[in-house]
Amino acid sequence: MGNDPNRRVFLAGAAAVAAAAVPLVSTSRAQTTTVGEADLAYRSASELAALLAQKKVSSVELLEQSIKRIETFDPRINVVVVRDFDRAHDAAKAADKALGRGERQPHSDDG
C-alpha cells in the first residue's frame, strides 16, 4: 500500500486542493462587488465559479492565486507532486477565451 500509484495520484490531487486552501464560507460574502486577491483564498468553489460566470474574476487570476498558495505552503507540507504551471496557464487562458465566447469549456486545439 505504501507505493500504490493510485493512492499517490489521489493524494496529489487532494493535496493540490488543500494547498489552495479554499475553505467553505457563507454565501453572503459572494454579494460583495470588489474581489481582492486575499478574498479569493477564502471563497468556496461554488462562489469562485459564480465569480467566473459573472466575469468578476478570470481563470488566470484564480490560477495565479492558487500558484501563490502552493508556492507559499507546499515547502512546509510537501504535497504537490508535479508542478505544471505552464500547462495550467495555457488551460486558464483557453478557459477565459471560452467564457468570453459565452461557452463553459475551451475548445481543444488537438482535434
Backbone atoms as SQL, in Angstrom:
CREATE TABLE atoms (id INTEGER PRIMARY KEY, chain TEXT, resi INTEGER, resn TEXT, atom TEXT, x REAL, y REAL, z REAL);
INSERT INTO atoms VALUES
  (1, 'A', 1, 'MET', 'N', 0.815, -1.179, 0.000),
  (2, 'A', 1, 'MET', 'CA', 0.000, 0.000, 0.000),
  (3, 'A', 1, 'MET', 'C', 0.866, 1.253, 0.000),
  (4, 'A', 2, 'GLY', 'N', 2.091, 1.184, 0.451),
  (5, 'A', 2, 'GLY', 'CA', 2.953, 2.347, 0.547),
  (6, 'A', 2, 'GLY', 'C', 3.301, 2.968, -0.787),
  (7, 'A', 3, 'ASN', 'N', 3.410, 2.169, -1.867),
  (8, 'A', 3, 'ASN', 'CA', 3.797, 2.708, -3.169),
  (9, 'A', 3, 'ASN', 'C', 2.696, 2.561, -4.206),
  (10, 'A', 4, 'ASP', 'N', 1.472, 2.417, -3.790),
  (11, 'A', 4, 'ASP', 'CA', 0.344, 2.260, -4.700),
  (12, 'A', 4, 'ASP', 'C', 0.179, 3.530, -5.530),
  (13, 'A', 5, 'PRO', 'N', 0.377, 3.467, -6.878),
  (14, 'A', 5, 'PRO', 'CA', 0.302, 4.678, -7.688),
  (15, 'A', 5, 'PRO', 'C', -1.079, 5.331, -7.639),
  (16, 'A', 6, 'ASN', 'N', -2.135, 4.549, -7.517),
  (17, 'A', 6, 'ASN', 'CA', -3.459, 5.137, -7.439),
  (18, 'A', 6, 'ASN', 'C', -3.604, 5.990, -6.185),
  (19, 'A', 7, 'ARG', 'N', -3.045, 5.526, -5.104),
  (20, 'A', 7, 'ARG', 'CA', -3.097, 6.277, -3.850),
  (21, 'A', 7, 'ARG', 'C', -2.288, 7.563, -3.973),
  (22, 'A', 8, 'ARG', 'N', -1.127, 7.478, -4.622),
  (23, 'A', 8, 'ARG', 'CA', -0.293, 8.665, -4.815),
  (24, 'A', 8, 'ARG', 'C', -1.000, 9.704, -5.668),
  (25, 'A', 9, 'VAL', 'N', -1.620, 9.251, -6.744),
  (26, 'A', 9, 'VAL', 'CA', -2.332, 10.167, -7.631),
  (27, 'A', 9, 'VAL', 'C', -3.481, 10.825, -6.877),
  (28, 'A', 10, 'PHE', 'N', -4.221, 10.041, -6.133),
  (29, 'A', 10, 'PHE', 'CA', -5.324, 10.596, -5.353),
  (30, 'A', 10, 'PHE', 'C', -4.819, 11.614, -4.338),
  (31, 'A', 11, 'LEU', 'N', -3.759, 11.262, -3.612),
  (32, 'A', 11, 'LEU', 'CA', -3.227, 12.171, -2.601),
  (33, 'A', 11, 'LEU', 'C', -2.662, 13.441, -3.225),
  (34, 'A', 12, 'ALA', 'N', -2.055, 13.319, -4.398),
  (35, 'A', 12, 'ALA', 'CA', -1.524, 14.507, -5.064),
  (36, 'A', 12, 'ALA', 'C', -2.656, 15.459, -5.429),
  (37, 'A', 13, 'GLY', 'N', -3.748, 14.920, -5.950),
  (38, 'A', 13, 'GLY', 'CA', -4.900, 15.760, -6.290),
  (39, 'A', 13, 'GLY', 'C', -5.521, 16.377, -5.058),
  (40, 'A', 14, 'ALA', 'N', -5.689, 15.583, -4.025),
  (41, 'A', 14, 'ALA', 'CA', -6.261, 16.101, -2.784),
  (42, 'A', 14, 'ALA', 'C', -5.350, 17.156, -2.171),
  (43, 'A', 15, 'ALA', 'N', -4.064, 16.943, -2.281),
  (44, 'A', 15, 'ALA', 'CA', -3.109, 17.888, -1.715),
  (45, 'A', 15, 'ALA', 'C', -3.130, 19.214, -2.464),
  (46, 'A', 16, 'ALA', 'N', -3.296, 19.166, -3.778),
  (47, 'A', 16, 'ALA', 'CA', -3.367, 20.408, -4.544),
  (48, 'A', 16, 'ALA', 'C', -4.565, 21.240, -4.102),
  (49, 'A', 17, 'VAL', 'N', -5.663, 20.557, -3.849),
  (50, 'A', 17, 'VAL', 'CA', -6.846, 21.265, -3.352),
  (51, 'A', 17, 'VAL', 'C', -6.566, 21.824, -1.971),
  (52, 'A', 18, 'ALA', 'N', -5.931, 21.041, -1.114),
  (53, 'A', 18, 'ALA', 'CA', -5.610, 21.509, 0.236),
  (54, 'A', 18, 'ALA', 'C', -4.629, 22.672, 0.192),
  (55, 'A', 19, 'ALA', 'N', -3.678, 22.606, -0.728),
  (56, 'A', 19, 'ALA', 'CA', -2.696, 23.684, -0.828),
  (57, 'A', 19, 'ALA', 'C', -3.355, 24.985, -1.264),
  (58, 'A', 20, 'ALA', 'N', -4.371, 24.872, -2.089),
  (59, 'A', 20, 'ALA', 'CA', -5.104, 26.072, -2.490),
  (60, 'A', 20, 'ALA', 'C', -5.868, 26.648, -1.304),
  (61, 'A', 21, 'ALA', 'N', -6.179, 25.799, -0.333),
  (62, 'A', 21, 'ALA', 'CA', -6.801, 26.212, 0.933),
  (63, 'A', 21, 'ALA', 'C', -7.988, 27.129, 0.738),
  (64, 'A', 22, 'VAL', 'N', -8.986, 26.628, 0.050),
  (65, 'A', 22, 'VAL', 'CA', -10.192, 27.412, -0.171),
  (66, 'A', 22, 'VAL', 'C', -11.304, 26.824, 0.700),
  (67, 'A', 23, 'PRO', 'N', -11.400, 27.266, 1.960),
  (68, 'A', 23, 'PRO', 'CA', -12.435, 26.729, 2.840),
  (69, 'A', 23, 'PRO', 'C', -13.817, 27.243, 2.465),
  (70, 'A', 24, 'LEU', 'N', -14.835, 26.514, 2.878),
  (71, 'A', 24, 'LEU', 'CA', -16.203, 26.958, 2.654),
  (72, 'A', 24, 'LEU', 'C', -16.511, 28.155, 3.538),
  (73, 'A', 25, 'VAL', 'N', -17.184, 29.132, 2.965),
  (74, 'A', 25, 'VAL', 'CA', -17.603, 30.306, 3.717),
  (75, 'A', 25, 'VAL', 'C', -19.055, 30.589, 3.377),
  (76, 'A', 26, 'SER', 'N', -19.679, 31.478, 4.097),
  (77, 'A', 26, 'SER', 'CA', -21.087, 31.774, 3.848),
  (78, 'A', 26, 'SER', 'C', -21.257, 32.410, 2.473),
  (79, 'A', 27, 'THR', 'N', -22.399, 32.158, 1.848),
  (80, 'A', 27, 'THR', 'CA', -22.654, 32.700, 0.526),
  (81, 'A', 27, 'THR', 'C', -22.901, 34.195, 0.566),
  (82, 'A', 28, 'SER', 'N', -23.117, 34.764, 1.725),
  (83, 'A', 28, 'SER', 'CA', -23.336, 36.207, 1.803),
  (84, 'A', 28, 'SER', 'C', -22.103, 36.979, 1.351),
  (85, 'A', 29, 'ARG', 'N', -20.925, 36.385, 1.449),
  (86, 'A', 29, 'ARG', 'CA', -19.701, 37.055, 1.003),
  (87, 'A', 29, 'ARG', 'C', -19.679, 37.209, -0.510),
  (88, 'A', 30, 'ALA', 'N', -20.419, 36.373, -1.226),
  (89, 'A', 30, 'ALA', 'CA', -20.434, 36.456, -2.685),
  (90, 'A', 30, 'ALA', 'C', -21.128, 37.721, -3.166),
  (91, 'A', 31, 'GLN', 'N', -21.821, 38.420, -2.299),
  (92, 'A', 31, 'GLN', 'CA', -22.540, 39.623, -2.672),
  (93, 'A', 31, 'GLN', 'C', -21.632, 40.835, -2.807),
  (94, 'A', 32, 'THR', 'N', -20.398, 40.746, -2.347),
  (95, 'A', 32, 'THR', 'CA', -19.514, 41.899, -2.420),
  (96, 'A', 32, 'THR', 'C', -19.177, 42.201, -3.869),
  (97, 'A', 33, 'THR', 'N', -18.911, 43.469, -4.170),
  (98, 'A', 33, 'THR', 'CA', -18.640, 43.858, -5.543),
  (99, 'A', 33, 'THR', 'C', -17.150, 43.849, -5.858),
  (100, 'A', 34, 'THR', 'N', -16.308, 44.024, -4.868),
  (101, 'A', 34, 'THR', 'CA', -14.874, 44.026, -5.084),
  (102, 'A', 34, 'THR', 'C', -14.304, 42.687, -4.659),
  (103, 'A', 35, 'VAL', 'N', -13.514, 42.098, -5.535),
  (104, 'A', 35, 'VAL', 'CA', -12.910, 40.812, -5.226),
  (105, 'A', 35, 'VAL', 'C', -11.415, 41.027, -5.109),
  (106, 'A', 36, 'GLY', 'N', -10.915, 41.026, -3.868),
  (107, 'A', 36, 'GLY', 'CA', -9.491, 41.183, -3.640),
  (108, 'A', 36, 'GLY', 'C', -8.785, 39.850, -3.715),
  (109, 'A', 37, 'GLU', 'N', -7.481, 39.907, -3.947),
  (110, 'A', 37, 'GLU', 'CA', -6.686, 38.688, -4.051),
  (111, 'A', 37, 'GLU', 'C', -6.795, 37.835, -2.798),
  (112, 'A', 38, 'ALA', 'N', -6.688, 38.461, -1.629),
  (113, 'A', 38, 'ALA', 'CA', -6.773, 37.712, -0.378),
  (114, 'A', 38, 'ALA', 'C', -8.161, 37.118, -0.197),
  (115, 'A', 39, 'ASP', 'N', -9.180, 37.826, -0.657),
  (116, 'A', 39, 'ASP', 'CA', -10.558, 37.359, -0.533),
  (117, 'A', 39, 'ASP', 'C', -10.786, 36.069, -1.318),
  (118, 'A', 40, 'LEU', 'N', -10.120, 35.920, -2.444),
  (119, 'A', 40, 'LEU', 'CA', -10.302, 34.724, -3.278),
  (120, 'A', 40, 'LEU', 'C', -9.893, 33.454, -2.542),
  (121, 'A', 41, 'ALA', 'N', -8.922, 33.554, -1.673),
  (122, 'A', 41, 'ALA', 'CA', -8.425, 32.375, -0.963),
  (123, 'A', 41, 'ALA', 'C', -9.450, 31.816, 0.005),
  (124, 'A', 42, 'TYR', 'N', -10.463, 32.587, 0.340),
  (125, 'A', 42, 'TYR', 'CA', -11.443, 32.147, 1.332),
  (126, 'A', 42, 'TYR', 'C', -12.830, 31.968, 0.743),
  (127, 'A', 43, 'ARG', 'N', -12.909, 31.818, -0.554),
  (128, 'A', 43, 'ARG', 'CA', -14.186, 31.563, -1.220),
  (129, 'A', 43, 'ARG', 'C', -14.352, 30.070, -1.475),
  (130, 'A', 44, 'SER', 'N', -15.592, 29.638, -1.505),
  (131, 'A', 44, 'SER', 'CA', -15.864, 28.244, -1.846),
  (132, 'A', 44, 'SER', 'C', -15.737, 28.068, -3.359),
  (133, 'A', 45, 'ALA', 'N', -15.636, 26.835, -3.799),
  (134, 'A', 45, 'ALA', 'CA', -15.553, 26.564, -5.238),
  (135, 'A', 45, 'ALA', 'C', -16.802, 27.077, -5.946),
  (136, 'A', 46, 'SER', 'N', -17.969, 26.953, -5.319),
  (137, 'A', 46, 'SER', 'CA', -19.213, 27.450, -5.913),
  (138, 'A', 46, 'SER', 'C', -19.171, 28.965, -6.076),
  (139, 'A', 47, 'GLU', 'N', -18.664, 29.649, -5.073),
  (140, 'A', 47, 'GLU', 'CA', -18.555, 31.106, -5.159),
  (141, 'A', 47, 'GLU', 'C', -17.574, 31.517, -6.245),
  (142, 'A', 48, 'LEU', 'N', -16.452, 30.822, -6.342),
  (143, 'A', 48, 'LEU', 'CA', -15.463, 31.145, -7.375),
  (144, 'A', 48, 'LEU', 'C', -16.039, 30.913, -8.765),
  (145, 'A', 49, 'ALA', 'N', -16.803, 29.831, -8.933),
  (146, 'A', 49, 'ALA', 'CA', -17.442, 29.557, -10.224),
  (147, 'A', 49, 'ALA', 'C', -18.436, 30.662, -10.571),
  (148, 'A', 50, 'ALA', 'N', -19.182, 31.141, -9.577),
  (149, 'A', 50, 'ALA', 'CA', -20.132, 32.237, -9.809),
  (150, 'A', 50, 'ALA', 'C', -19.398, 33.515, -10.200),
  (151, 'A', 51, 'LEU', 'N', -18.288, 33.797, -9.537),
  (152, 'A', 51, 'LEU', 'CA', -17.498, 34.982, -9.876),
  (153, 'A', 51, 'LEU', 'C', -16.953, 34.889, -11.298),
  (154, 'A', 52, 'LEU', 'N', -16.549, 33.677, -11.708),
  (155, 'A', 52, 'LEU', 'CA', -16.097, 33.471, -13.089),
  (156, 'A', 52, 'LEU', 'C', -17.223, 33.753, -14.066),
  (157, 'A', 53, 'ALA', 'N', -18.393, 33.194, -13.793),
  (158, 'A', 53, 'ALA', 'CA', -19.541, 33.370, -14.682),
  (159, 'A', 53, 'ALA', 'C', -19.944, 34.844, -14.773),
  (160, 'A', 54, 'GLN', 'N', -19.810, 35.575, -13.676),
  (161, 'A', 54, 'GLN', 'CA', -20.155, 36.998, -13.645),
  (162, 'A', 54, 'GLN', 'C', -19.021, 37.870, -14.184),
  (163, 'A', 55, 'LYS', 'N', -17.926, 37.248, -14.553),
  (164, 'A', 55, 'LYS', 'CA', -16.738, 37.932, -15.072),
  (165, 'A', 55, 'LYS', 'C', -16.172, 38.948, -14.078),
  (166, 'A', 56, 'LYS', 'N', -16.275, 38.607, -12.780),
  (167, 'A', 56, 'LYS', 'CA', -15.677, 39.445, -11.743),
  (168, 'A', 56, 'LYS', 'C', -14.244, 39.007, -11.457),
  (169, 'A', 57, 'VAL', 'N', -13.887, 37.831, -11.960),
  (170, 'A', 57, 'VAL', 'CA', -12.545, 37.296, -11.805),
  (171, 'A', 57, 'VAL', 'C', -12.287, 36.399, -13.018),
  (172, 'A', 58, 'SER', 'N', -11.032, 36.261, -13.412),
  (173, 'A', 58, 'SER', 'CA', -10.696, 35.410, -14.564),
  (174, 'A', 58, 'SER', 'C', -10.086, 34.091, -14.091),
  (175, 'A', 59, 'SER', 'N', -10.064, 33.146, -14.991),
  (176, 'A', 59, 'SER', 'CA', -9.421, 31.862, -14.704),
  (177, 'A', 59, 'SER', 'C', -7.938, 32.061, -14.414),
  (178, 'A', 60, 'VAL', 'N', -7.318, 32.975, -15.151),
  (179, 'A', 60, 'VAL', 'CA', -5.893, 33.245, -14.939),
  (180, 'A', 60, 'VAL', 'C', -5.673, 33.813, -13.540),
  (181, 'A', 61, 'GLU', 'N', -6.554, 34.714, -13.091),
  (182, 'A', 61, 'GLU', 'CA', -6.419, 35.272, -11.738),
  (183, 'A', 61, 'GLU', 'C', -6.562, 34.184, -10.673),
  (184, 'A', 62, 'LEU', 'N', -7.520, 33.286, -10.874),
  (185, 'A', 62, 'LEU', 'CA', -7.693, 32.191, -9.914),
  (186, 'A', 62, 'LEU', 'C', -6.479, 31.269, -9.913),
  (187, 'A', 63, 'LEU', 'N', -5.943, 31.002, -11.086),
  (188, 'A', 63, 'LEU', 'CA', -4.749, 30.170, -11.181),
  (189, 'A', 63, 'LEU', 'C', -3.583, 30.831, -10.457),
  (190, 'A', 64, 'GLU', 'N', -3.376, 32.118, -10.686),
  (191, 'A', 64, 'GLU', 'CA', -2.275, 32.822, -10.030),
  (192, 'A', 64, 'GLU', 'C', -2.414, 32.765, -8.513),
  (193, 'A', 65, 'GLN', 'N', -3.633, 32.911, -8.023),
  (194, 'A', 65, 'GLN', 'CA', -3.881, 32.815, -6.583),
  (195, 'A', 65, 'GLN', 'C', -3.505, 31.421, -6.070),
  (196, 'A', 66, 'SER', 'N', -3.895, 30.400, -6.811),
  (197, 'A', 66, 'SER', 'CA', -3.585, 29.034, -6.403),
  (198, 'A', 66, 'SER', 'C', -2.080, 28.772, -6.426),
  (199, 'A', 67, 'ILE', 'N', -1.409, 29.268, -7.454),
  (200, 'A', 67, 'ILE', 'CA', 0.038, 29.080, -7.550),
  (201, 'A', 67, 'ILE', 'C', 0.749, 29.759, -6.380),
  (202, 'A', 68, 'LYS', 'N', 0.307, 30.969, -6.040),
  (203, 'A', 68, 'LYS', 'CA', 0.910, 31.662, -4.896),
  (204, 'A', 68, 'LYS', 'C', 0.744, 30.854, -3.614),
  (205, 'A', 69, 'ARG', 'N', -0.424, 30.276, -3.426),
  (206, 'A', 69, 'ARG', 'CA', -0.661, 29.496, -2.211),
  (207, 'A', 69, 'ARG', 'C', 0.163, 28.206, -2.221),
  (208, 'A', 70, 'ILE', 'N', 0.283, 27.584, -3.393),
  (209, 'A', 70, 'ILE', 'CA', 1.113, 26.380, -3.489),
  (210, 'A', 70, 'ILE', 'C', 2.559, 26.731, -3.164),
  (211, 'A', 71, 'GLU', 'N', 3.061, 27.821, -3.751),
  (212, 'A', 71, 'GLU', 'CA', 4.453, 28.203, -3.508),
  (213, 'A', 71, 'GLU', 'C', 4.681, 28.635, -2.060),
  (214, 'A', 72, 'THR', 'N', 3.652, 29.168, -1.422),
  (215, 'A', 72, 'THR', 'CA', 3.771, 29.582, -0.028),
  (216, 'A', 72, 'THR', 'C', 3.756, 28.400, 0.928),
  (217, 'A', 73, 'PHE', 'N', 2.809, 27.480, 0.729),
  (218, 'A', 73, 'PHE', 'CA', 2.588, 26.430, 1.720),
  (219, 'A', 73, 'PHE', 'C', 3.228, 25.086, 1.386),
  (220, 'A', 74, 'ASP', 'N', 3.459, 24.802, 0.110),
  (221, 'A', 74, 'ASP', 'CA', 3.969, 23.477, -0.238),
  (222, 'A', 74, 'ASP', 'C', 5.362, 23.180, 0.305),
  (223, 'A', 75, 'PRO', 'N', 6.260, 24.162, 0.432),
  (224, 'A', 75, 'PRO', 'CA', 7.551, 23.815, 1.027),
  (225, 'A', 75, 'PRO', 'C', 7.417, 23.224, 2.440),
  (226, 'A', 76, 'ARG', 'N', 6.373, 23.610, 3.160),
  (227, 'A', 76, 'ARG', 'CA', 6.176, 23.087, 4.513),
  (228, 'A', 76, 'ARG', 'C', 5.403, 21.781, 4.530),
  (229, 'A', 77, 'ILE', 'N', 4.426, 21.639, 3.623),
  (230, 'A', 77, 'ILE', 'CA', 3.586, 20.441, 3.686),
  (231, 'A', 77, 'ILE', 'C', 3.942, 19.413, 2.623),
  (232, 'A', 78, 'ASN', 'N', 4.669, 19.823, 1.564),
  (233, 'A', 78, 'ASN', 'CA', 5.222, 18.912, 0.568),
  (234, 'A', 78, 'ASN', 'C', 4.193, 17.921, 0.022),
  (235, 'A', 79, 'VAL', 'N', 3.140, 18.457, -0.609),
  (236, 'A', 79, 'VAL', 'CA', 2.101, 17.582, -1.128),
  (237, 'A', 79, 'VAL', 'C', 1.896, 17.675, -2.641),
  (238, 'A', 80, 'VAL', 'N', 2.368, 18.732, -3.262),
  (239, 'A', 80, 'VAL', 'CA', 2.186, 18.861, -4.701),
  (240, 'A', 80, 'VAL', 'C', 3.325, 18.109, -5.380),
  (241, 'A', 81, 'VAL', 'N', 2.955, 17.020, -6.046),
  (242, 'A', 81, 'VAL', 'CA', 3.956, 16.114, -6.613),
  (243, 'A', 81, 'VAL', 'C', 4.559, 16.691, -7.887),
  (244, 'A', 82, 'VAL', 'N', 3.724, 17.183, -8.778),
  (245, 'A', 82, 'VAL', 'CA', 4.193, 17.713, -10.059),
  (246, 'A', 82, 'VAL', 'C', 3.602, 19.101, -10.244),
  (247, 'A', 83, 'ARG', 'N', 4.476, 20.056, -10.495),
  (248, 'A', 83, 'ARG', 'CA', 4.025, 21.421, -10.778),
  (249, 'A', 83, 'ARG', 'C', 4.132, 21.649, -12.277),
  (250, 'A', 84, 'ASP', 'N', 2.991, 21.793, -12.915),
  (251, 'A', 84, 'ASP', 'CA', 2.946, 22.026, -14.355),
  (252, 'A', 84, 'ASP', 'C', 2.232, 23.350, -14.597),
  (253, 'A', 85, 'PHE', 'N', 2.838, 24.424, -14.101),
  (254, 'A', 85, 'PHE', 'CA', 2.198, 25.732, -14.137),
  (255, 'A', 85, 'PHE', 'C', 2.087, 26.284, -15.556),
  (256, 'A', 86, 'ASP', 'N', 3.003, 25.926, -16.440),
  (257, 'A', 86, 'ASP', 'CA', 2.921, 26.407, -17.823),
  (258, 'A', 86, 'ASP', 'C', 1.663, 25.874, -18.501),
  (259, 'A', 87, 'ARG', 'N', 1.417, 24.590, -18.361),
  (260, 'A', 87, 'ARG', 'CA', 0.219, 23.997, -18.963),
  (261, 'A', 87, 'ARG', 'C', -1.041, 24.516, -18.273),
  (262, 'A', 88, 'ALA', 'N', -0.954, 24.744, -16.973),
  (263, 'A', 88, 'ALA', 'CA', -2.094, 25.310, -16.244),
  (264, 'A', 88, 'ALA', 'C', -2.410, 26.713, -16.759),
  (265, 'A', 89, 'HIS', 'N', -1.375, 27.514, -17.029),
  (266, 'A', 89, 'HIS', 'CA', -1.603, 28.855, -17.585),
  (267, 'A', 89, 'HIS', 'C', -2.277, 28.772, -18.953),
  (268, 'A', 90, 'ASP', 'N', -1.813, 27.844, -19.790),
  (269, 'A', 90, 'ASP', 'CA', -2.426, 27.672, -21.114),
  (270, 'A', 90, 'ASP', 'C', -3.902, 27.303, -20.979),
  (271, 'A', 91, 'ALA', 'N', -4.213, 26.404, -20.060),
  (272, 'A', 91, 'ALA', 'CA', -5.600, 25.980, -19.857),
  (273, 'A', 91, 'ALA', 'C', -6.454, 27.125, -19.310),
  (274, 'A', 92, 'ALA', 'N', -5.898, 27.918, -18.407),
  (275, 'A', 92, 'ALA', 'CA', -6.641, 29.052, -17.843),
  (276, 'A', 92, 'ALA', 'C', -6.926, 30.101, -18.920),
  (277, 'A', 93, 'LYS', 'N', -5.943, 30.364, -19.776),
  (278, 'A', 93, 'LYS', 'CA', -6.154, 31.330, -20.867),
  (279, 'A', 93, 'LYS', 'C', -7.239, 30.828, -21.818),
  (280, 'A', 94, 'ALA', 'N', -7.197, 29.530, -22.134),
  (281, 'A', 94, 'ALA', 'CA', -8.219, 28.947, -23.012),
  (282, 'A', 94, 'ALA', 'C', -9.601, 29.016, -22.359),
  (283, 'A', 95, 'ALA', 'N', -9.661, 28.791, -21.059),
  (284, 'A', 95, 'ALA', 'CA', -10.941, 28.865, -20.340),
  (285, 'A', 95, 'ALA', 'C', -11.483, 30.291, -20.371),
  (286, 'A', 96, 'ASP', 'N', -10.615, 31.271, -20.182),
  (287, 'A', 96, 'ASP', 'CA', -11.059, 32.665, -20.237),
  (288, 'A', 96, 'ASP', 'C', -11.573, 33.034, -21.625),
  (289, 'A', 97, 'LYS', 'N', -10.897, 32.556, -22.671),
  (290, 'A', 97, 'LYS', 'CA', -11.370, 32.817, -24.031),
  (291, 'A', 97, 'LYS', 'C', -12.739, 32.180, -24.260),
  (292, 'A', 98, 'ALA', 'N', -12.917, 30.956, -23.754),
  (293, 'A', 98, 'ALA', 'CA', -14.209, 30.273, -23.895),
  (294, 'A', 98, 'ALA', 'C', -15.302, 31.047, -23.172),
  (295, 'A', 99, 'LEU', 'N', -15.013, 31.507, -21.960),
  (296, 'A', 99, 'LEU', 'CA', -16.006, 32.297, -21.225),
  (297, 'A', 99, 'LEU', 'C', -16.338, 33.579, -21.983),
  (298, 'A', 100, 'GLY', 'N', -15.348, 34.163, -22.631),
  (299, 'A', 100, 'GLY', 'CA', -15.576, 35.357, -23.443),
  (300, 'A', 100, 'GLY', 'C', -16.502, 35.101, -24.617),
  (301, 'A', 101, 'ARG', 'N', -16.497, 33.861, -25.122),
  (302, 'A', 101, 'ARG', 'CA', -17.397, 33.463, -26.213),
  (303, 'A', 101, 'ARG', 'C', -18.747, 32.989, -25.688),
  (304, 'A', 102, 'GLY', 'N', -18.894, 32.979, -24.370),
  (305, 'A', 102, 'GLY', 'CA', -20.151, 32.509, -23.780),
  (306, 'A', 102, 'GLY', 'C', -20.211, 31.003, -23.602),
  (307, 'A', 103, 'GLU', 'N', -19.068, 30.347, -23.704),
  (308, 'A', 103, 'GLU', 'CA', -19.007, 28.893, -23.561),
  (309, 'A', 103, 'GLU', 'C', -18.490, 28.537, -22.177),
  (310, 'A', 104, 'ARG', 'N', -18.791, 27.334, -21.731),
  (311, 'A', 104, 'ARG', 'CA', -18.351, 26.888, -20.416),
  (312, 'A', 104, 'ARG', 'C', -17.054, 26.097, -20.466),
  (313, 'A', 105, 'GLN', 'N', -16.624, 25.657, -21.666),
  (314, 'A', 105, 'GLN', 'CA', -15.393, 24.870, -21.786),
  (315, 'A', 105, 'GLN', 'C', -14.615, 25.360, -23.000),
  (316, 'A', 106, 'PRO', 'N', -13.281, 25.387, -22.894),
  (317, 'A', 106, 'PRO', 'CA', -12.475, 25.803, -24.042),
  (318, 'A', 106, 'PRO', 'C', -12.477, 24.724, -25.129),
  (319, 'A', 107, 'HIS', 'N', -12.251, 25.158, -26.368),
  (320, 'A', 107, 'HIS', 'CA', -12.100, 24.211, -27.473),
  (321, 'A', 107, 'HIS', 'C', -10.753, 23.538, -27.362),
  (322, 'A', 108, 'SER', 'N', -10.674, 22.291, -27.768),
  (323, 'A', 108, 'SER', 'CA', -9.410, 21.571, -27.772),
  (324, 'A', 108, 'SER', 'C', -8.628, 21.930, -29.030),
  (325, 'A', 109, 'ASP', 'N', -7.346, 22.229, -28.881),
  (326, 'A', 109, 'ASP', 'CA', -6.501, 22.528, -30.035),
  (327, 'A', 109, 'ASP', 'C', -6.013, 21.273, -30.742),
  (328, 'A', 110, 'ASP', 'N', -6.179, 20.120, -30.081),
  (329, 'A', 110, 'ASP', 'CA', -5.652, 18.885, -30.667),
  (330, 'A', 110, 'ASP', 'C', -6.719, 18.090, -31.389),
  (331, 'A', 111, 'GLY', 'N', -7.744, 18.712, -31.870),
  (332, 'A', 111, 'GLY', 'CA', -8.653, 17.975, -32.713),
  (333, 'A', 111, 'GLY', 'C', -10.018, 18.071, -32.283);
